[in-house]
Amino acid sequence: MGKLALAAIVSSWVVPITIMVNRIVTEPYMDEIFHIPQAQQYCKGNFGSWDPMITTPPGLYYLSLAHVASLFPGLYCVEAASSFLDVCSASILRSINGVLAITCSIILYDIIIHLRPTLGDRKTMLHAVVLSLYPLHWFFTFLYYTDVASVTAVLAMYLASLKKNYWLSALVGAFAVIVRQTNIIWVLFCACIGIIDISLMRGKGNAKTAKSDVSVEHDFTSVTGTSTKDLKRRKSVKTVNTSEYSLPRISASSPSFSSADLFDEIRAVLLTIWQMKLELLISFSPYLMVLIAFLLFVYWNGSIVLGAKEAHAVSPHFAQILYFGLVSVLAQAPMHFTFTHAVDMFQSFWRSRPLSYIQMFLALIAGILSVHFFSVAHPYLLADNRHYPFYLWRKVIMAHWSIRYLFVPVYMYSWLSIIHMLGKVRSRLWILTYFLATAAVLVPAPLIEFRYYTIPFYFLVLQCNIRDGPHWLLTGMLYVGVNIFTMLMFLFRPFHWDHETGIQRFIW
């Protein structure tokens, strides 16, 4: 019943806004001028045709063909379409993202239930609805972009991996890569955290076995009169054996990022991998197959991107990871900017001194170096005033030469807040894996596109165990306000360029 109600709630905004967008924006806009004609070529059966300006694989077009094929019989019977190509219109192609948005909300619901089974149906529904309203995901539901399909496929892959169905997870992950090639990072991420989780369970299992064995020995001693010295010797041996496989326990009261604890976790995981190498190889071989296939594609193609390789060349854009931290914290502002959370962070920082001082100093240096040497101003960012990052770059970051450096402490707070929140529920190795995956996706991207942040943002917020209803309601109200503003600007504040014909619209 919960999933049906959730689907109805999401449909209540997807359907009317899709109709409104299609009535006002009748022609393909922005990246749609590449995607829609390419999908229509596939509708004609011309699979050998390819627009060299398209950078992503054809996964969305294959999915669109299935969507159009499912609609064609009904539309043909009511004489709304006389041919298959007639159904492959801009409005029908856009509608696939509406279907995917509803599907994605259900997947989010299932993930939340799996991660927090005691949350309750109403709160789970609230969390899923709020996450479905996330502005970067919500906005592109109504355009023919690859973002919604990419997010849905990656989250479906993650859900399957949580349920230990690794073959299905890898299969869905392969499709996610066909939709957007950078999703190979999230395929590897799911494989890595799967191995970490297995290692964690193995460590807990060994610890429980050790505890049980010691208890049995104690009972046996009380009956047989075995010496206390022998008992202590057996306890000592058992404790040494189990410590090799046990992961450090996560403490909710002190989630500081200790390097010693991190190395202990890495050591424990490596030992478990060595002990279970055959089992892990068999279980996670599907992910390995996807990786090998991807590497063969890159070798054949000569690059990760398909088209427009010059405009999307890989560059060391380390400032991108800083922007992501700030955007993610602002997107969860009611949860990150509270007095209780700030006090909790300060107490954790104070308990970890002097190590925390060293970590803060190193983070400050890394932030300054990133914004000074690795802050990329892509030509598209500087020239295209249809995107909001254009105005943020010109009016905020470049307002004065010192602004970019003054933002470094804000970036630091953002990431410290993220790590602190994750540290309450996840191991340090999980957090490190997440950070590296996020960096691997964002750092090579020269263009600041907030929609690239959606998948790592979802992975972040799904892990944070925030159950306070008012915080989620405030976040939902924030999302609704942003969505109303961006959609009104997109639909009702068009403008024209002197050097180009056609209507221009504001977009993320």
N, C-alpha and C positions, 0 to 999 in steps of 0.2 A: 504493500500500500504506500510506503514511503517513497519508493521510486516513481510510482505513477503520479503521486502528488507533486514530486519534484519536477518531473517532466512537464506537468501541466503548468506549474509556476514559471518555468523557463520559457515554455511555449507562449505564455501570456505576453511576453515582451518580444520574443523572436518573431512571431508571425506578423503583428501589426507594424513593427519597425521595418521589417523586411519589405513589406508592401509599400510603406512610405518611401523608403530609399529607392526602390525600383521605379516608383512613379516620378520622383524628382530627378534622380540621377539615371537617366535612361540609357546613356552611352557608357561604354567602359571608361574607367577613370584610373589614372596613375598606372600602377603595375598591371591593372586589368587589361590595358591595351596590348599587353603581351600574352597574358594568360588566357583570356577569353578566345581570341583567334586561334591560339594553339589548341585549346580544347575542342574548338569547332572543327579543326583539321582532323582530329582524332574521331570526331563524330562522323566525318565523311569517310573514315577508314584509311585516311592518309597518314599512316604511322611513320612514314619515312620523312615527313616534313618536320622541321625544327627551326624555331626562331633563335638566331644566335645571340639575342639579347637576354634570353632566359637563362638564369644561373642555376636553377634548381631542377632536380630530376622530375620525370613525368608522373609521379605517384598520384598527385591530385587529379590529373586528367583521367587516369584509369579509374579512379574512384568516381569521378563525374560520369564516366560512361555507364557504370553500373547504376548510378542514380537516375540518369536519363532513361536507361533501358527499363527501369522499374516504373517510371512515370508514363512512358510512351503508350502502352496498351490502353490505359485509361483515357489519356488525352486524345488518342486516335478514335476511340469509341464515341466520345462526346463531340468529335469533329473540331477539337481545339487545335489539333495539329494534323497536317496531312502527310508529313514525312518525319523521319527520325531527326533530320537536321533542324526542322522547325522547333523541336523540343529543346534543342541545344542552344537556347537563347541566353542572353546575359542574365536575365532574371532567374531562369531555371538553374543555370550554373551557380549563381550566387546562393540559391536556396540549399545547396548541398552543405554549406557551412552552417546554416540554421539547423539542419538535421544533426550535424556533427556537434554543434554546441549543446544540444539537448543530450546527446549521447555522452558528451564529455562531463556534463553535470552528474549523470548517473555513475560514471566511473569515479568521479571525485567522491561521491557519496559512499561507494563501496570501499575506496581507499581509506576514508575517514573511519568507517566502521571497523575495518581490519586493524588499523593502527590504534584506535581508541574504542574498543568494544563496549566499554562501560559508559560511554558518553551519553547515550539516550537518543531516541529517535528525533525528538524535536530539535535538540542542539545539533545533531548531525545534519538535519535538514537545513538549519540556519547556516551552518558553516558551508555547506555545499552551495546554497543560494548565493551567499556573499562571494564565494570564490568564483562562481559563474558570472558575477557582475564585475570582476576585476577589469578595469577599463581597457587595458591593452588586448585582452582576450575578447571582451564584449564588443568593442568597436569593429574589429575585423570579422565578426560573425556576419556582417551585412555586405561584405565585399568579397570578390573572388580572389582571395589571397591564400597562400599555403599555410598560414599561421594556425588556424583552428584545426585543420587536419593534422598538422605536425604535433600540436599539443595533445590532441586526442589520442593519437597513435602512441606517443611516448608514455602518457599516463596509463593507457591500456597495457603497454609492455610492463610498466612498473607494477601494476596491480597483479598481473600474472606472475611476476617474479616474487611478489609478497606471498602469493599462494603456493610457491615452490613449483609452479608449472613452468619450468625453464624452457622447454621446447616451444610452448605457445608464446612465451615471452620473447624468445629470440625470433620467432616467426613474425610477430607483430613489430618487433624492433627492426627487422629487415624492411618491412613496409614503411616504417617511420623514416628510415634512411632513404628510401626511394622517394618519399615526399620532400625531405630536406636532408642533405648529405651530412650536415653537422650533427645530426642526431646519432651518428655513430658514437659520439662521446657519451651520450646517455645510455646507449646499449652497453658500452664498457662500464659505465657507472653502475648500472643494475647488476651486472656480473660481479663487480667488485664488492658492492654492499651485500650481495647474496653470499659471497664467500665469507665476508666479515660476520654476517649473521650466523652462518653455520659454525664458524669458529667460536662465536660467543656462546651458542647453544652447547657446543662440544665442551667448552670450558665449564659451563654451569653444570653440565651432566657429570663431568669428572669430579667437580666439587661436591655434588650431591652424593655421588658414589662413595667418595672419601668419607663424607660425614656419616653415611649409612654404615660403612665398614667399621669406623671407629666406634659407633654406637653398638654394633654387634659385638665387637671385641670387648667392650666395657661390660655388656651383659654376660658374656661368656666368662669374664674374669670373676664377676661376682658369684658365679655358680661354681667354677672350677678352682678358684683360688689362685689363678695365675698371677705372678708377681707384678707389682706396679711398675718396676723397672722395665720388664719386657713389654708391658703395655705402652709405656712412654716411647720405647724404641720403635714399636709398630706405628704409633701415631706420627712420630717424626718422619719415618720413611714415607708414609702415605701422604703427608703434607707436602713433602718435596716433590713427589710425583705429580700431584694435582696442580701445583703452582706452575708447572710448565705449560699447562693448557688453559689456565683460567685467565680471562680478561679482567683488567682492573674494573672494579665496581664504579658505576657512575653515581656521583653524589649530587643530589639536587641542591644541597646547601652550599656546595663549593664547586661550581662548574668551571673553575679556572683552567686555562690551557697550559698544563704543565708538560714540558718537553720530556721529563723523565717518565711520566705516566704514558705519554705517547709512544716512546720507545719500548716500554713494557708491552703495550698493546700490539705494536708491530711485531715484536719478538714472539708473543703468544700466537698471533695469527700465522706467522711464518712456520712456527712449529706445528700448528694444526694442519696447515696446508701440506707439510712434509709427511705427516702421519696419515693424511687422507688423500694423498695425491691422486691415486687411481679413481677413487669415488668422485672427487671434485672434477677431474678431467672428464669423466663420463657425464656428470650432471651439467657441466657448463660448456661442453663441447659445442652446443648449438650457437652460443655467443661467439665462440672461436671461428665457426664457419662463416658467420656474418662478417666478422672482422677480416678474414682472409678474402672473402668476396669483395669487400670494400677496397682493400689494398690493391687487388687486381684491377678494379675499376680505375683507381687513381693512377696506377701505372699505365693503363691503356689510354686514359684521357689526358694524362700529362699534368693534371691539376685537379683540385677538389671541385672547383666550380666548373659548370658546363660552358656557359657563354659569358660574354663581357668580362673576360679574365683580367684585362688591364684595369678596369674600374673596381674590381674586387680582389686585387692582389693582397696576399697575406702581409700584414705589417704588425710590428710589436706595439700594440696599442694597450699598454698596461693601465692607462688611466681609465679604460673602459670598466675594469673590475671595480674601481672606486665609484664610478657613476652608478653601477648596478647596486652597490651597497646602499648608497643614499636613496635611490629610487625605491628600493625594496622596503627600507625602513619607513620612508614617507608613505608608502602604500599600506603600511601597518601602523601608522602613526598613533592611533589610540592604544596600541599595545606596547610600543617602544618608547613613547614619550610620556611616561607617567612617573610620578614621584616614587612610588613603590619600586618600580623597575630600576630607576636611577640609584636609589639607595642600595638595592640588592647588588647592582653592578659595582658600586663603590666598595661595599663590604667584601665582595669577592676579590676585587683588586687589592684592597688593603691586606687581606689575609695572605695574598700571594707575594707580597713584597719580600725581598728586593727584586725577585724575578720579574714581577709585573712592570717594574721601572725599566728594566732592560728591554722587555717586549714592547713597551710603549715607545721607547726611544728608537728602536729598530723600525717599528711601524711608521713612525714619523719620518724617518730618513727615507724609507721605501716610498712613502706617499709623495714626498717632495721630489724625489728623483723621477717618479712616474709622471707627475704632471709637468715637470720641466723638460724631460727628454723623450717621453713616450706618450705625449698627448697629440693625437693626430687630428688635423682639420681637413677632412675629406672635401674635395671640390664640390660634391653634391651637397654637403652640409653648408658650405659657404654660399652656394648659388640658389638653392631651392627654398623659397620662402613659403612653400605650402606646408612644410613640416614644423611642428612645435620646437624640436631641437635647434632649428635655425635661429629662433628668437632667444632661446635659452643661451645659446653660444654667444650671440652678438650682444644681447642686452644684459647678460649676467656674467658669464665666465670671462668674456673679453671686454667688459666695461672698464676695467683697469688692470694693469699688468699684475697687480698684487692679488687680485680676487682668486685666481686659480690656486695660489698658495694658502690663502686664508681659508679656503674650503677644505684643506687637508685634515685639520682636526675634526671637521664635521664628518668627512669620510671615515676617519679612524673611529669616531663614536659609533657610526653606523655599523661597521664591521664588528666592533667589540660587542655591540648590542646583539647582533646576529649570532655571534659565536657563544655569547653568554646564554642566550635563549636556547640554542641548539644543545649546548653543553649540559642542560638539565635533563635531557631525554636521550641524547645520543652519545656514543663513545667519541673520543678524540680522533680516533682513526677514521670514523665515519665523517666527522666534520672536515678533516683534512681531505678526504676523498671528494667530498662535495665541493670544497673550495677549488681543488685542482680541476674538477670537471667543469665547473663554471668558468674558470679562467681559460681552459682549453677552448671553450665555445666562444667567449667574448673577446679575449685578447687579440686573436688574429683578425678580428673584424675591424676594418678601418673606419667604417661608417657608424655614427651613433644612431642606432635605431632602437627605441625603447621596446619594440615588439620582440626583439631578440632576447629580452630579459624574462619573458613570460614563463618558459619552462623552468629555469632555475628558481624563479620566484615561487612557482607552485611546489617544487620540491622542498623549498625552505619552509613555506607556511604550513604544509601538510605535516611536517615533523614537529613543529612548535606546539606544545601541549597547553594551549591557552583555551580555557573552558569558560571564561567569564562572559556571560551573555551580553551585558552592556557594551563591552569592548567590541564584540562582533557586530552588534547593532550600529554602533558609531562608525565602524569600518564600512558597513553596508551603506549607510547614509552618505559617507564620503564618496564611495564608488558611484552611487546614483547621481550625486551632484556633478561629479566629473563627467559621467556619461551623458547627462543632459546637456552640459556645456559643449562638449566636443561634438555631439550630434547636431546641435543647433548651429554651431559654427560651420559644420560640414555642409549642412543642407541649405541654410538660409543666409549665409554670409559669403556668397561666391564673389570672385573678383576676376579681373582680366589682366593678362600680360600684354604689353605693347608690342613685343617682338614675336608673339605667338597667338594664333586664333584659338578660340574655345574658352570654356569656362574653367576656372581654377578654383579649388576648394581646399580648406584647411584640413589637415589629416595628421595623425600621429607620425 
